[in-house]
Amino acid sequence: MSTPPVHVRAFRAALVVLVLLVVLVALWQAPWDGIVAALDPWVDGLRRQVYP
């Protein structure tokens, strides 16, 4: 396997860092109550599958 050129690797690294930053900021600013409320039915469904 040949390694990609330096500028390609630098671009990919910058892209990954940018995406991570966006996700972190979105999570940090998100109202946690809304996230928990959205996940609750899904978690409940999983719980019923595991513990009937």
N, C-alpha and C positions, 0 to 999 in steps of 0.2 A: 504494500500500500504506500503510495507516494503522498507526502505531506503537501497540503495546499500552500500557495505562496503566502508570504508574511502579511501582505495587505489584505488577503482574503481572511486569514485567521484573525487579524485585528478587527476587521469589519464584523465578523461573527461574534467575537468577544464583546464588542461594543453593543451589538444588537441584543445579546443575552442580558447584559447589564441593564440596558434600557428597559427591556421587558420586565425584569425583576423589580426595577425601581417603580415602574407603573403599577405593578401588582401590589407592591408594598404600600404605596401611597393610597391606592384604592381601598385596600383592607384597613389601613389606618384611619381613613376618613369615613369608612362605612359604618352605619349604625349597627352595632352588634345585635341588638334586639331584633332587627329586621332579618339579619342573616339566620339567627337561631330560629325565628318563626318560620322562615322559608325551609330550613332543613328539618324541622320537627316532624312533619308527616313522613319524610323519607326515613329518618332514624326510627320512627315508630314502626314503619313497615318492616325494616330490617330486624327490629327487636322481635316482632311477631313471628318472623321466619325462623329466628334462632331459638326463641323461647315461646313455643305455641301454648 
